[in-house]
Amino acid sequence: MQLEAGARFKAGEKTAGIARDLRVSERSVERWRRSWREGGADALRWAGPASMPKLSAAQFVELEAALGKGPTAHGFEDQPWTLVRVQAVIGRWL
């Protein structure tokens, strides 16, 4: 979506038209346009959620070992792993 907006910026299209066609706010398009001016199309590429840290290969190995001990080792008595529990362990671990 953002890369499409970048092509339209290059073509000189107005913010309001891009926002309407892409079904996003004008504020989002303005933010994308500012990024595009500063860094070109590469600045519009998605880098993943900003709130999620990326793990190194070594950290991933450590996390895999920690999760391999099972939920009981992390205080979840007689309960299977769920996404929420895995997130809790990751949150404590980081």
Backbone hydrogen bonds, N-H to C=O, Kabsch-Sander energy under -0.5 kcal/mol:
donor,donor_aa,acceptor,acceptor_aa,energy
5,A,1,M,-2.1
6,G,2,Q,-2.2
7,A,3,L,-1.9
8,R,4,E,-1.8
9,F,5,A,-2.3
10,K,6,G,-2.2
11,A,7,A,-1.3
12,G,9,F,-1.7
13,E,8,R,-2.5
18,I,14,K,-1.8
19,A,15,T,-2.8
20,R,16,A,-2.3
21,D,17,G,-2.4
22,L,18,I,-2.5
23,R,19,A,-0.9
23,R,20,R,-0.5
24,V,19,A,-2.0
29,V,25,S,-1.8
30,E,26,E,-2.8
31,R,27,R,-2.2
32,W,28,S,-2.6
33,R,29,V,-2.8
34,R,30,E,-2.2
35,S,31,R,-2.2
36,W,32,W,-2.8
37,R,33,R,-2.6
38,E,34,R,-2.0
39,G,35,S,-2.7
40,G,36,W,-2.6
43,A,40,G,-1.1
44,L,41,A,-1.6
45,R,42,D,-1.1
52,M,49,P,-1.0
60,F,56,S,-2.4
61,V,57,A,-1.9
62,E,58,A,-2.1
63,L,59,Q,-2.7
64,E,60,F,-2.7
65,A,61,V,-2.1
66,A,62,E,-2.4
67,L,63,L,-2.8
68,G,64,E,-1.8
69,K,65,A,-0.7
69,K,66,A,-0.9
70,G,67,L,-1.8
73,A,70,G,-0.5
74,H,71,P,-1.3
75,G,72,T,-1.8
76,F,71,P,-2.4
77,E,75,G,-1.0
79,Q,76,F,-1.3
86,V,82,T,-2.5
87,Q,83,L,-2.6
88,A,84,V,-2.0
89,V,85,R,-2.2
90,I,86,V,-2.6
91,G,87,Q,-2.8
92,R,88,A,-2.1
93,W,89,V,-2.5
94,L,90,I,-2.7
